[in-house]
Amino acid sequence: MVCKEITEKSELEKVLAESGQGKVLIFKHSTACPISARAWREVQKFAAETKAELQGVMIKVIESRPLSNFVAENFLVTHQSPQVLLLSKGLVVWHTSHQEVTQENIEQAIAALG
């Protein structure tokens, strides 16, 4: 899986449309936070090793504040940073933040979906 940076609402909409009924992983990243830097490394490890079929995107919350806010409002998940949201069929089925953003937790969430 590749976790590509997106900066615009239209890019997120395109990813969601392309995923159809599939899974999407959204990582909200603060470039000013060491906890977020650690979480980003965990997401990158997950992305490099997963065999799961899903698309991944990363949103820098400071640089792309309108998109970050849109995600919080659209998916009804209070903004956190760092934060991971797992979507299936366009709906948030799992999310976590801060120290709980680990490769293991993401793998467990994916596995729980079957």
C-alpha distances in whole Angstrom, upper triangle without the diagonal:
4,6,9,13,15,19,21,21,21,17,16,19,17,13,15,17,15,13,17,17,13,11,10,10,12,13,17,18,21,22,25,24,24,23,20,19,19,17,14,14,13,10,9,10,8,5,6,8,7,8,8,8,7,7,7,10,12,16,19,21,24,24,22,25,25,22,22,25,24,21,23,26,24,22,26,24,26,24,23,22,19,18,15,15,14,15,16,18,18,20,19,19,18,18,19,20,22,22,21,17,16,13,16,17,13,13,16,16,13,15,18,17,17
4,6,10,12,16,18,19,19,15,15,17,16,12,15,17,14,14,17,18,15,13,11,10,12,12,15,16,19,19,23,22,22,21,18,17,18,16,13,13,13,10,8,11,10,6,8,10,10,11,11,11,9,7,6,8,10,14,16,19,22,20,19,22,23,20,20,23,22,20,22,25,23,22,25,24,25,23,22,20,18,17,15,16,15,16,17,19,19,20,20,20,20,19,20,20,21,22,21,17,17,15,18,18,15,15,19,18,16,19,21,20,21
4,7,9,13,15,16,17,13,12,16,15,11,14,17,15,14,18,19,15,13,10,8,8,8,11,12,15,16,19,19,19,18,15,15,15,13,10,11,12,8,7,11,10,7,9,12,12,14,13,12,10,7,4,5,6,10,12,15,18,17,16,19,20,16,16,20,19,16,19,22,21,19,22,20,22,20,19,17,15,14,12,13,13,14,16,18,17,19,18,19,18,16,17,17,18,20,19,15,15,14,17,17,14,15,18,17,15,19,21,20,21
4,6,10,12,14,14,10,11,14,13,10,14,16,14,14,18,20,17,15,12,10,10,10,12,12,15,15,19,19,20,20,16,16,17,15,12,14,15,11,10,14,14,10,13,16,15,17,16,15,12,9,6,5,6,9,11,14,17,15,14,17,18,14,15,18,18,16,19,21,20,20,23,21,22,20,19,17,16,15,14,15,15,16,18,20,18,20,19,21,20,19,19,19,20,22,21,18,18,17,20,20,17,19,22,20,19,22,24,23,24
4,7,10,12,13,9,10,14,13,11,14,17,16,16,20,21,19,17,13,12,10,9,10,10,13,13,16,17,19,19,15,15,17,15,12,14,16,13,12,16,16,13,16,19,18,20,19,18,15,12,9,6,5,6,8,11,13,11,10,13,14,12,12,16,15,14,17,20,19,19,21,20,21,18,17,15,14,14,14,15,16,17,20,21,19,20,19,21,20,19,19,18,19,21,21,18,19,19,22,21,18,21,24,22,21,24,26,25,27
4,6,8,9,6,7,10,10,10,12,15,14,15,18,20,19,17,13,12,10,10,10,11,14,14,18,19,21,21,17,17,20,18,15,18,19,15,16,19,19,16,19,22,21,22,21,19,16,12,10,6,6,6,8,11,13,11,8,12,12,9,10,14,13,12,15,17,16,17,20,19,20,17,17,16,16,15,15,15,16,16,19,20,17,19,18,21,20,19,20,19,21,23,23,19,21,21,24,23,20,23,25,23,22,26,27,25,27
4,7,9,7,8,11,12,12,14,16,17,18,21,23,21,20,16,15,12,12,11,12,13,14,17,19,21,21,18,18,21,19,17,20,21,18,18,22,22,20,22,25,24,26,24,23,19,16,13,10,9,6,8,9,11,8,6,9,9,7,9,12,11,12,15,16,16,17,19,19,19,16,17,16,16,16,16,16,18,18,21,22,19,20,20,23,22,20,21,20,21,24,24,21,23,24,27,26,23,26,28,25,25,29,29,28,30
4,5,5,7,9,10,11,13,15,16,17,19,22,21,20,16,16,13,14,13,15,16,17,20,22,24,24,21,22,24,22,20,23,24,21,21,25,24,22,25,27,26,28,25,23,20,16,15,11,11,9,11,12,13,11,8,10,8,6,9,11,10,11,14,15,14,16,18,19,19,17,19,18,19,18,18,17,19,18,21,21,17,19,19,23,23,21,22,22,24,27,26,23,26,26,29,27,25,27,29,26,26,30,30,28,31
4,5,5,6,9,10,11,12,14,15,17,19,19,18,15,15,13,15,14,16,18,20,22,23,26,25,22,23,26,23,21,24,25,22,23,26,25,22,26,28,26,27,25,23,19,16,15,12,12,11,13,13,15,13,10,11,8,6,9,10,8,9,12,12,11,13,16,16,18,16,18,18,19,18,17,16,17,16,18,18,15,16,17,20,21,20,22,22,24,27,26,24,26,26,29,27,24,27,28,25,25,28,28,26,29
4,5,5,6,9,10,10,12,14,15,18,18,18,15,17,15,17,17,19,21,22,25,26,29,28,25,26,28,25,23,26,27,23,24,27,26,23,26,28,27,27,25,22,19,16,15,13,14,13,16,16,18,16,13,14,12,9,13,14,11,12,16,15,13,16,19,20,21,20,22,22,22,21,20,18,19,17,19,18,15,17,19,22,23,22,24,24,27,30,29,26,28,28,31,29,26,28,30,27,26,29,29,27,29
4,5,5,6,9,10,11,12,14,17,17,16,13,14,12,14,15,17,19,20,23,25,27,26,22,23,25,23,20,23,23,20,20,24,22,19,22,25,23,24,22,19,16,12,12,10,11,11,14,15,17,15,12,14,13,10,12,15,12,12,16,17,15,16,19,19,21,19,21,20,20,19,18,16,17,16,18,17,15,17,18,21,21,21,23,23,25,28,27,24,25,25,28,26,23,25,27,24,23,27,27,25,27
4,5,5,6,9,10,11,13,15,14,13,10,11,9,12,13,15,18,20,23,23,25,24,21,22,24,21,19,22,22,18,19,22,21,18,21,23,22,22,20,18,14,11,10,8,10,10,13,14,17,15,12,14,12,9,11,13,10,9,13,14,11,12,16,16,18,16,18,18,18,16,15,13,14,12,14,14,11,13,14,17,18,17,19,20,22,25,24,21,23,23,25,23,20,22,24,21,20,24,24,22,24
4,5,5,6,9,10,11,14,14,14,11,13,12,15,16,19,22,23,26,27,29,28,24,26,27,24,22,25,25,21,22,25,23,21,24,26,24,24,21,19,15,13,13,12,14,13,17,17,20,19,15,16,14,11,13,14,11,11,14,14,11,13,16,17,20,19,21,21,21,19,17,15,15,13,14,13,10,13,15,18,19,19,22,23,25,28,27,24,26,26,28,26,23,25,26,23,22,25,25,22,25
4,5,5,6,9,10,13,13,14,12,14,13,16,18,20,23,24,28,28,30,29,25,26,28,25,23,25,25,21,22,25,23,20,23,25,23,23,20,17,14,11,12,11,14,15,18,19,22,20,17,19,17,13,16,18,15,14,18,18,15,16,20,20,23,22,23,23,23,21,19,17,16,14,15,14,12,15,17,20,21,21,24,25,27,30,28,25,27,26,28,27,23,25,27,24,22,25,26,23,25
4,5,5,6,9,11,10,10,8,10,10,14,15,18,21,23,26,26,28,27,23,24,25,22,20,22,22,18,19,21,19,16,19,21,19,19,16,14,10,8,9,8,12,13,16,18,21,20,17,18,17,14,15,17,15,13,17,18,15,15,19,19,21,20,21,21,20,18,16,14,13,11,12,12,10,13,15,17,18,18,21,22,24,27,25,22,23,22,24,23,19,21,23,20,18,22,22,20,21
4,5,5,6,9,9,9,7,10,11,14,16,19,22,24,28,28,29,27,24,25,26,23,21,24,23,19,20,23,20,18,21,22,20,20,17,14,11,9,10,10,14,14,18,19,22,21,18,19,18,14,15,17,14,12,15,16,13,12,16,17,20,19,21,21,21,18,16,13,12,9,10,9,7,10,12,14,16,17,20,21,24,27,25,22,23,23,24,23,19,21,22,19,17,21,21,18,20
4,5,5,9,10,11,11,14,14,18,20,23,26,28,31,31,33,31,28,29,30,27,25,27,26,23,23,26,23,21,24,25,22,21,19,15,13,11,13,14,17,18,21,22,25,24,21,22,20,17,18,20,16,15,18,18,15,15,19,20,23,23,25,25,25,22,19,17,15,12,12,10,9,13,15,17,19,20,24,25,28,30,28,26,27,26,28,26,22,24,25,22,20,23,23,20,21
4,5,9,9,10,10,13,14,18,20,23,26,27,31,31,32,31,27,28,29,26,24,26,25,21,22,24,21,18,21,22,20,19,16,13,11,9,12,13,16,18,22,23,26,25,22,23,22,18,20,22,19,17,21,21,18,18,22,22,25,25,26,26,25,22,20,17,15,13,12,11,11,14,16,18,20,21,24,26,28,30,28,25,26,25,26,25,22,22,24,21,19,22,23,19,20
4,6,5,7,7,11,13,16,19,22,25,27,30,30,31,29,26,27,27,24,22,24,23,19,20,22,19,16,19,20,17,16,13,10,8,7,10,12,16,17,21,23,26,25,22,24,22,19,20,21,19,16,20,20,17,16,20,20,23,23,24,24,23,20,17,15,12,10,9,8,8,12,14,15,17,18,21,23,26,28,25,23,23,22,23,22,18,19,21,18,15,18,19,16,17
4,5,8,10,13,15,19,21,25,28,30,33,33,34,32,29,30,30,27,26,27,26,22,23,25,22,20,23,23,20,19,16,12,11,11,14,15,19,20,24,25,28,28,24,26,24,20,21,23,20,18,20,21,17,16,20,21,24,24,26,26,26,23,20,17,14,11,9,7,8,11,14,15,18,20,23,25,29,30,28,25,26,25,26,24,21,21,22,19,17,19,20,16,17
4,7,10,13,16,19,22,25,29,31,34,33,34,32,29,30,30,27,26,27,25,22,24,25,21,20,23,23,19,18,14,11,10,12,15,17,20,22,25,26,30,29,26,27,26,22,23,24,21,18,21,21,18,16,19,20,24,24,26,27,26,22,19,16,13,10,7,4,7,10,12,13,16,18,22,24,28,29,26,24,25,23,24,22,19,19,20,17,15,17,16,13,14
4,7,10,13,17,20,23,26,28,32,31,31,29,26,27,27,24,22,24,22,19,20,21,18,16,19,19,15,14,11,8,7,8,11,14,17,20,23,24,28,28,25,26,25,21,21,23,21,18,20,21,18,16,20,20,23,23,24,24,23,20,17,14,11,8,6,6,8,10,12,12,14,16,20,22,25,27,24,21,22,20,21,19,16,16,17,14,12,14,15,11,12
4,7,10,13,16,19,23,25,28,27,28,25,23,24,23,20,19,21,19,15,17,18,15,13,17,16,13,13,9,7,5,6,9,11,15,17,20,22,25,25,22,24,23,19,19,21,19,16,18,19,17,14,18,17,20,20,21,21,20,16,13,10,7,5,4,7,8,9,10,10,11,13,16,19,22,23,20,18,18,16,17,16,12,13,14,11,9,12,13,10,11
4,6,10,13,16,20,22,25,24,25,23,20,21,21,17,16,18,17,13,15,16,13,12,15,16,13,14,11,9,5,5,6,8,11,13,17,18,22,21,19,20,20,16,15,18,16,13,15,17,15,13,16,15,18,18,18,18,17,14,10,8,6,5,7,9,8,9,9,10,11,12,14,16,19,21,18,16,17,15,17,15,12,13,15,12,10,14,15,12,14
4,7,10,13,16,19,22,20,21,19,16,17,17,14,13,15,13,10,12,14,11,10,14,14,12,14,11,11,7,6,5,6,8,11,14,15,19,19,17,18,19,15,14,17,16,12,14,17,15,13,16,14,16,15,15,15,13,10,7,6,5,6,9,12,11,11,10,10,10,10,12,13,16,17,15,12,13,12,14,13,9,11,13,11,10,14,14,13,15
4,6,10,13,16,18,18,19,17,14,15,16,12,11,14,13,10,12,15,13,12,15,17,15,17,15,14,11,9,6,5,6,7,11,12,15,16,14,15,15,12,10,13,12,9,11,14,13,11,14,12,14,12,12,12,11,8,6,5,6,8,11,14,12,12,10,12,11,9,11,12,14,16,15,12,14,14,16,14,11,14,16,13,13,17,17,16,19
4,6,10,12,15,14,15,13,10,11,12,9,8,11,11,8,10,13,12,11,15,16,15,18,16,16,13,11,8,6,5,6,9,10,13,14,13,14,15,12,10,13,14,11,12,15,15,13,15,13,14,11,10,9,7,6,5,7,9,11,15,17,15,15,13,14,12,10,10,9,11,13,13,9,12,12,15,13,11,14,16,14,14,18,19,18,21
4,7,10,12,12,14,12,9,11,13,10,9,13,13,11,13,16,15,15,18,20,19,22,20,20,17,14,11,9,6,5,6,6,10,11,10,10,12,10,7,10,12,9,10,14,14,13,15,12,12,9,8,6,5,5,6,8,12,14,17,20,17,17,14,16,14,11,11,9,10,13,13,11,14,15,18,16,14,18,19,17,18,21,22,21,24
4,6,9,8,10,10,6,8,10,8,7,11,12,10,12,15,15,15,18,20,20,23,22,22,19,17,13,10,7,6,5,6,8,10,10,11,14,12,9,13,15,13,13,17,18,17,18,15,14,11,9,6,5,7,9,12,15,17,21,23,21,20,18,20,17,14,13,10,10,13,14,11,14,15,18,17,16,19,21,19,20,24,24,24,27
4,5,6,9,9,6,8,11,10,9,13,14,14,15,18,19,19,21,23,24,27,26,26,23,20,17,14,10,9,6,5,6,9,10,10,14,13,10,13,16,15,15,18,20,19,20,17,15,12,9,6,6,9,12,15,18,21,24,27,24,23,21,23,20,17,15,12,11,14,15,13,16,18,21,20,19,22,24,22,24,27,27,28,30
4,6,8,10,7,7,11,11,10,12,15,14,15,18,19,19,21,23,24,27,27,27,24,22,18,15,11,10,7,8,7,9,11,12,16,15,13,16,19,18,18,21,23,22,23,20,19,15,13,10,10,13,15,18,21,23,27,29,27,26,24,26,23,20,18,15,14,16,18,15,17,19,22,22,21,24,26,25,26,29,30,30,33
4,7,9,8,8,12,13,12,15,17,17,18,20,22,22,24,26,27,31,30,31,27,25,21,19,15,13,10,10,8,10,13,13,17,17,15,17,20,20,20,23,25,24,24,22,19,16,14,10,11,14,17,20,23,26,30,32,29,29,26,28,25,21,19,16,14,16,18,17,19,21,24,23,23,26,28,27,28,31,32,32,35
4,5,5,6,9,10,11,13,14,15,17,19,20,21,23,25,26,29,28,29,26,25,21,19,15,14,11,11,11,13,15,15,19,19,16,18,21,20,19,23,24,24,24,20,18,15,12,8,8,12,15,19,22,25,28,31,29,28,25,26,23,19,17,13,10,12,15,14,16,19,21,20,20,24,25,24,26,29,30,30,33
4,5,5,6,9,10,11,13,14,15,17,19,20,21,23,24,28,28,29,27,25,21,20,16,16,14,14,14,16,18,19,22,22,19,21,24,22,22,25,27,26,26,22,21,17,14,11,10,13,16,20,22,26,29,32,30,29,26,27,23,20,17,13,10,11,14,13,14,17,19,19,20,22,24,24,26,28,29,30,33
4,5,5,6,9,10,11,12,14,16,17,18,20,22,22,26,25,27,25,23,20,19,15,15,14,14,15,17,19,19,22,21,18,20,23,20,20,23,25,23,23,20,18,15,12,9,7,11,13,17,20,23,26,29,28,26,23,23,20,17,13,10,7,7,10,10,11,14,17,16,16,20,21,21,23,25,26,27,30
4,5,5,6,9,10,10,12,14,15,16,18,20,21,24,23,24,22,20,17,15,12,12,10,11,12,14,15,16,19,18,15,17,20,17,17,21,22,21,21,18,16,13,10,7,5,8,11,14,17,20,24,27,25,24,21,22,18,15,12,9,7,9,11,9,11,13,16,15,15,18,20,19,21,24,25,25,28
4,5,5,6,9,10,11,13,14,15,17,19,20,24,23,25,22,21,17,15,12,13,11,13,14,15,17,18,21,20,17,20,22,20,20,24,25,24,25,21,20,17,14,10,8,11,13,17,19,22,26,29,27,26,23,24,21,18,15,13,10,11,13,11,12,14,17,17,16,19,21,21,22,25,26,27,29
4,5,5,6,9,10,11,13,14,16,17,18,22,22,24,22,21,17,17,14,15,14,16,17,19,20,21,24,22,19,22,24,22,22,26,26,24,25,22,21,18,15,12,9,12,13,17,19,22,25,29,27,26,23,23,20,17,14,12,9,9,11,9,9,11,14,14,14,17,19,19,20,23,24,25,27
4,5,5,6,9,10,11,12,14,16,16,20,19,21,19,18,14,14,12,13,13,14,16,18,18,19,22,20,17,20,21,19,19,22,23,21,22,18,18,16,12,9,7,8,9,13,15,18,22,25,23,22,19,20,16,13,11,9,7,7,8,5,6,9,12,11,11,14,16,16,17,20,21,22,24
4,5,5,6,9,10,10,12,14,15,19,18,20,17,16,12,11,9,11,11,13,15,16,16,18,20,18,16,19,21,18,19,23,23,21,22,19,19,16,14,11,8,10,10,13,15,18,21,24,23,22,20,20,17,15,13,11,10,11,12,8,9,10,13,13,12,15,17,17,17,20,22,22,24
4,5,5,6,9,10,10,12,14,18,18,20,18,17,14,14,12,14,14,16,18,19,20,21,24,22,20,23,24,22,23,26,26,24,26,23,23,20,17,14,11,13,13,16,17,20,23,26,25,25,22,22,20,17,15,14,13,12,13,10,9,9,12,14,13,14,17,18,18,20,22,23,25
4,5,5,6,9,10,11,12,16,16,18,16,16,13,14,13,15,16,18,20,21,21,22,25,22,20,23,24,21,22,25,25,23,24,21,21,19,17,14,11,12,11,14,15,18,21,24,24,23,20,20,17,15,13,12,11,10,10,7,5,5,9,10,9,11,14,14,15,17,19,20,22
4,5,5,6,9,10,10,14,13,15,13,12,9,10,10,13,14,16,19,19,19,20,22,20,18,21,21,18,19,23,22,20,22,19,20,18,16,13,11,10,9,12,12,15,18,21,20,20,17,17,15,13,12,12,12,12,11,8,7,6,10,10,8,10,13,13,13,16,18,18,20
4,5,5,6,9,10,13,14,15,14,13,10,11,10,14,15,17,20,20,20,22,24,21,20,23,24,21,22,26,25,23,25,22,23,21,19,16,13,14,12,15,15,18,20,23,22,23,20,21,18,17,16,15,15,15,15,11,10,8,12,13,11,12,16,16,15,18,20,20,22
4,5,5,6,8,12,13,15,15,15,13,14,14,17,18,21,23,23,23,25,27,24,23,26,27,23,25,28,28,25,27,24,25,23,21,18,16,16,14,16,16,19,21,24,24,24,22,21,19,18,17,17,16,15,15,12,9,7,10,12,11,11,14,15,15,16,19,20,21
4,6,5,6,9,10,12,12,12,10,13,13,17,18,21,23,24,23,25,27,23,22,25,25,22,23,26,25,23,25,22,24,22,20,18,15,14,12,14,13,16,18,21,21,21,19,18,16,15,15,15,16,15,14,11,8,5,8,10,7,7,11,12,11,13,16,16,17
4,6,6,9,9,11,10,10,8,10,12,15,17,20,23,23,22,24,25,22,21,24,24,21,23,26,25,22,25,23,24,22,21,19,16,15,13,14,13,15,17,20,20,21,19,19,17,16,17,17,18,18,16,13,11,9,12,13,10,10,14,14,12,14,17,17,18
4,6,9,11,12,12,12,11,14,15,18,20,23,25,25,25,27,28,25,24,28,27,24,26,30,28,26,29,26,28,26,24,22,19,19,16,18,17,19,20,23,23,24,23,22,20,20,20,20,21,20,19,16,13,10,13,15,13,12,16,17,15,16,20,20,20
4,7,9,12,13,14,13,16,17,21,23,25,28,28,27,29,31,28,26,30,29,26,28,31,29,27,29,27,29,27,25,23,20,20,17,18,17,19,20,23,24,24,23,22,20,20,20,21,21,20,19,16,13,9,11,14,12,10,14,15,13,14,18,18,18
4,5,8,9,11,11,15,16,20,22,25,28,28,27,29,30,26,25,28,28,24,26,29,27,25,27,25,27,26,24,23,20,19,16,16,14,16,17,20,21,21,20,18,17,18,18,20,21,20,18,15,13,10,11,13,10,8,11,12,10,11,14,14,14
4,7,9,12,13,16,19,22,25,27,31,30,29,31,32,28,27,30,29,26,28,30,28,26,28,27,29,28,27,26,23,22,18,18,16,17,16,19,21,21,21,19,19,20,21,23,24,24,21,19,17,13,14,15,12,10,13,14,10,11,15,14,13
4,6,9,11,15,17,21,24,26,29,29,27,29,29,26,25,28,26,23,25,27,25,22,25,24,26,26,25,24,22,20,16,15,12,13,13,15,17,18,17,16,16,17,19,21,23,23,20,17,16,13,13,14,11,9,11,11,8,9,12,11,10
4,7,10,14,17,20,23,25,29,28,26,28,28,24,24,27,25,22,24,26,23,21,24,23,26,26,25,25,23,20,17,15,12,12,11,13,15,16,16,16,16,18,20,22,25,25,22,19,18,16,17,17,13,12,14,13,10,11,14,12,11
4,7,10,13,17,20,22,25,25,23,24,24,20,20,23,21,18,20,23,20,18,21,20,23,22,22,22,20,17,14,12,10,9,9,11,12,14,14,14,14,15,18,20,22,23,20,17,17,15,16,16,12,12,14,13,9,12,14,12,13
4,7,11,14,17,19,22,22,19,21,21,17,18,20,19,16,19,21,18,17,20,19,22,21,21,20,18,16,13,12,10,10,11,12,12,14,14,15,15,16,18,19,21,23,21,17,18,16,18,17,13,14,17,15,12,15,17,15,16
4,7,10,14,16,19,18,17,19,19,15,15,18,17,14,17,19,18,16,19,18,20,18,18,17,15,13,10,10,9,10,12,14,13,15,14,15,14,14,15,16,18,20,18,14,15,14,16,16,12,14,16,14,13,16,18,16,18
4,7,10,12,16,15,13,15,16,12,12,15,14,12,15,17,16,15,18,17,18,16,16,15,13,12,10,10,11,11,14,16,14,15,14,16,15,14,15,16,17,19,18,15,16,15,18,17,14,16,19,17,16,19,21,19,21
4,7,9,12,12,10,13,14,11,10,14,14,12,14,17,16,16,18,16,17,14,14,12,10,10,9,10,12,14,17,19,17,17,16,18,16,14,15,14,15,17,17,13,15,15,18,17,15,17,20,18,17,21,22,21,24
4,6,9,8,7,9,10,8,7,11,11,10,12,15,15,15,17,15,15,12,12,10,10,10,10,11,14,15,18,20,17,18,16,19,17,15,15,14,15,18,18,15,17,18,21,20,17,20,22,20,20,24,25,24,26
4,6,6,6,8,10,9,8,11,13,12,13,16,17,17,19,17,16,12,12,9,10,11,12,14,17,18,22,24,21,21,19,22,20,17,16,14,15,18,18,16,18,19,22,21,19,22,25,23,23,27,27,27,29
4,6,5,5,8,8,5,8,11,10,11,14,15,16,16,14,13,9,9,8,9,10,12,14,17,19,22,24,21,21,19,21,19,16,16,13,14,17,18,16,19,21,23,22,20,24,25,23,24,28,28,27,30
4,6,5,9,10,8,10,13,14,14,16,18,19,19,18,16,12,12,10,11,13,16,18,21,22,26,28,24,24,22,25,23,20,19,16,16,19,21,19,22,24,26,25,23,27,29,27,28,31,31,31,34
4,6,9,9,9,12,14,14,16,18,19,20,21,20,18,15,15,13,14,16,17,19,22,23,26,28,24,25,23,26,25,22,21,19,19,22,23,21,23,25,28,27,25,28,30,28,28,32,33,32,35
4,6,6,6,9,10,11,13,15,15,17,18,17,16,13,14,13,14,14,16,17,19,20,23,24,21,22,20,24,22,20,20,18,19,22,23,20,23,24,27,26,24,27,29,26,27,30,31,29,32
4,5,5,6,8,10,11,12,14,15,16,15,14,11,12,12,13,14,16,17,20,20,24,25,21,21,20,23,22,19,19,17,18,22,22,20,24,25,28,26,24,28,29,26,27,31,31,30,33
4,5,5,6,9,10,10,12,14,15,15,14,12,14,14,16,16,17,17,20,20,23,23,20,20,19,23,22,20,21,19,21,24,25,23,26,27,30,27,25,29,30,27,28,31,31,30,33
4,5,5,6,9,10,10,12,14,13,14,11,13,13,15,14,15,14,17,16,20,20,16,17,16,20,19,17,18,18,19,23,23,20,23,24,27,25,22,26,27,24,24,28,28,26,29
4,5,5,7,9,10,11,12,11,11,8,10,10,11,11,12,12,15,15,19,20,17,16,15,18,17,15,15,14,16,19,19,17,20,22,24,22,20,24,25,22,23,26,26,25,28
4,5,5,6,8,10,10,10,9,7,10,12,14,13,14,14,17,17,20,21,17,17,15,19,18,16,17,16,18,21,21,20,23,25,27,24,22,26,27,24,25,28,28,26,30
4,5,5,6,8,10,10,11,10,13,14,16,14,15,13,16,15,18,18,14,14,14,18,18,16,18,17,20,23,23,21,24,25,27,25,23,26,27,23,24,27,27,25,28
4,6,5,6,8,8,9,8,11,12,13,11,11,10,12,12,15,15,12,11,11,14,14,12,14,14,17,20,19,18,21,22,24,21,19,22,23,19,20,24,23,21,25
4,6,6,6,5,6,5,9,11,13,11,11,10,13,13,16,17,14,12,11,14,14,11,13,13,16,19,18,17,21,22,24,21,19,23,23,20,21,24,23,22,26
4,6,5,7,8,9,12,15,17,14,15,13,15,15,17,18,14,13,12,16,16,14,16,17,19,23,22,21,24,26,27,24,22,26,26,22,23,27,25,24,27
4,6,8,10,11,14,17,18,15,15,12,14,12,15,14,11,10,10,14,15,14,17,18,21,24,23,21,24,25,27,24,22,25,25,21,22,25,24,22,25
4,6,9,10,13,15,16,13,12,9,11,9,12,12,9,7,7,10,11,11,13,15,18,21,20,18,21,22,23,20,18,21,21,17,18,22,20,18,22
4,6,9,12,15,16,13,13,11,13,12,15,15,12,10,9,12,12,11,13,15,18,21,19,19,22,24,25,21,20,23,22,19,20,23,21,20,24
4,6,9,12,13,10,10,9,11,12,15,16,14,11,8,11,10,8,10,11,14,17,16,15,19,21,21,18,17,20,20,17,19,22,20,19,23
4,6,10,12,10,12,11,14,15,18,20,17,15,12,14,13,10,10,10,13,16,15,16,19,22,23,19,19,22,22,19,21,24,23,22,26
4,7,9,8,10,11,14,16,19,21,18,16,13,16,14,11,10,9,11,15,15,14,18,20,22,19,18,22,22,19,21,25,24,23,27
4,6,6,9,10,14,16,20,22,20,18,15,16,14,10,9,6,8,11,12,11,15,18,19,17,16,20,20,18,20,24,23,23,27
3,5,9,11,15,17,21,24,21,20,17,18,15,12,10,6,6,10,11,10,14,16,18,16,16,20,20,19,21,24,24,24,27
4,7,10,14,17,20,23,21,19,16,17,14,11,9,6,5,8,9,8,11,13,16,14,13,17,18,17,19,22,22,22,25
4,7,10,13,17,19,17,16,13,14,11,7,6,4,6,9,9,7,10,13,15,12,11,15,16,14,16,19,19,19,22
4,7,10,13,16,15,13,10,11,8,5,5,6,9,11,9,7,10,11,13,10,8,12,13,11,12,15,16,16,19
4,6,10,13,11,10,6,8,6,4,7,9,12,14,12,10,12,13,15,12,9,13,13,10,11,15,14,13,17
4,7,10,9,8,6,6,5,6,9,12,15,17,14,12,13,13,14,11,8,11,11,8,8,12,11,10,13
4,7,6,5,4,6,7,9,12,15,18,20,17,15,17,17,17,15,12,14,14,11,10,13,13,10,13
4,5,5,7,6,9,12,15,18,22,23,20,18,19,18,19,17,14,15,15,11,10,13,12,9,11
4,6,9,9,12,15,19,21,25,27,24,22,23,22,23,20,17,18,18,15,13,16,15,11,14
4,7,9,12,14,17,20,23,25,23,21,23,22,23,20,18,19,19,16,15,18,17,14,16
4,6,9,11,15,18,21,23,20,19,21,21,22,19,16,18,18,14,14,17,15,13,16
4,6,7,11,14,18,20,17,16,18,18,19,15,13,16,15,11,12,15,14,12,15
4,7,11,14,18,19,16,15,17,17,17,13,12,14,12,9,10,12,10,9,12
4,7,11,14,15,12,12,13,14,14,10,9,12,10,7,9,12,10,10,13
4,7,11,12,10,9,12,13,13,10,9,12,12,9,11,14,13,13,17
4,7,9,6,6,9,12,12,9,9,13,12,10,13,15,15,16,19
4,6,6,6,9,12,13,11,11,15,15,13,16,19,18,19,22
4,5,6,9,13,14,12,13,16,17,16,18,21,21,22,25
4,5,7,11,12,10,12,15,15,15,18,20,20,22,25
4,6,9,9,7,9,12,12,12,15,17,16,18,21
4,7,8,7,7,11,11,11,13,16,16,18,20
4,5,5,6,9,10,11,12,14,15,17,19
4,6,5,6,9,10,11,12,14,16,17
4,5,5,6,9,10,10,12,15,16
4,5,5,6,9,10,11,13,15
4,5,5,6,9,10,11,13
4,5,5,6,9,10,11
4,5,5,6,9,10
4,5,5,7,9
4,5,5,7
4,5,5
4,5
4
